[in-house]
Amino acid sequence: MWKTALALGVVTAALAAACGGGKDVRPAETASSIARVTCAEEGTRVVTPVVQAQRDGVHLELRNETDGEAHVTIERGPSGGVGAAGPPGISSHVLAIGPGTWTATCYESVDTVQGATFELVDTGLWVSTEIDDCEFPASTHGDPPARVADDESELPEHARSMLEASMGLEPGYEVESAGYPNQRAKIFRARVDGKTVATASFNPDEAGGWMESDVTYCDELGSSSEVGG
């Protein structure tokens, strides 16, 4: 059984719906390989104004200078974003977000909510997971998620099955890998007439296999709409 919900800002890897063309753009000379964000009582500080991703995603170093757990969101407009949390001290995280200007905002134990921005430059690694021409992305997920594959090579066909089961996509669309090449979660996008109409994602399990995660699509289409070619 599949459940449907509007996609939220804090997402799994499948719902990392961020812009980025995957073009080979030379990063700025000042770009850092790690995004360093500090959560302090006075608010949020970003000490790396320009960041470039690595092959598995954007590496975030969260420095928590408060007495309790700090939560930070990395957002860009209505397209959503991701979140991370860490205890006092330094914690490391890897994020699946694409190129552009992002705002980091600390919450919870921080008294003043104040965001700080950094620019994520495109090094040609990112393949966009954004749903084209979509203002309101939504997602469906298995309840409970099912284990679908033992090997990563099986995932494209499982992605096609998930897309057809949840959206009723007709033949004529392409399924291709998206996101970062070595990111932990695997994302596949459905393309029709040069546009991405949906994505399907998978998370690794503890036994070396893969679990279904989400299908993300445009809410204006509806889960029963057909896209043919």
URZIUR-V302569 format. One record per run of one state. SS is the DSSP state (2 for helix, 1 for strand, 0 for the rest). FROM is the first residue (numbers start at 1). LEN is the number of residues. If there is no record, write none. Layout:
BEGIN
ss:SS from:FROM len:LEN
ss:SS from:FROM len:LEN
END
This chain:
BEGIN
ss:0 from:1 len:1
ss:1 from:2 len:5
ss:0 from:7 len:3
ss:1 from:10 len:1
ss:0 from:11 len:2
ss:2 from:13 len:3
ss:0 from:16 len:16
ss:1 from:32 len:1
ss:0 from:33 len:1
ss:1 from:34 len:7
ss:0 from:41 len:2
ss:1 from:43 len:4
ss:0 from:47 len:3
ss:1 from:50 len:3
ss:0 from:53 len:1
ss:1 from:54 len:1
ss:0 from:55 len:2
ss:1 from:57 len:8
ss:0 from:65 len:5
ss:1 from:70 len:6
ss:0 from:76 len:1
ss:2 from:77 len:3
ss:0 from:80 len:1
ss:1 from:81 len:6
ss:0 from:87 len:2
ss:1 from:89 len:7
ss:0 from:96 len:4
ss:1 from:100 len:9
ss:0 from:109 len:6
ss:1 from:115 len:7
ss:0 from:122 len:5
ss:1 from:127 len:1
ss:0 from:128 len:9
ss:1 from:137 len:6
ss:0 from:143 len:4
ss:1 from:147 len:3
ss:0 from:150 len:2
ss:2 from:152 len:16
ss:0 from:168 len:6
ss:1 from:174 len:6
ss:0 from:180 len:6
ss:1 from:186 len:7
ss:0 from:193 len:2
ss:1 from:195 len:10
ss:0 from:205 len:5
ss:1 from:210 len:9
ss:0 from:219 len:11
END
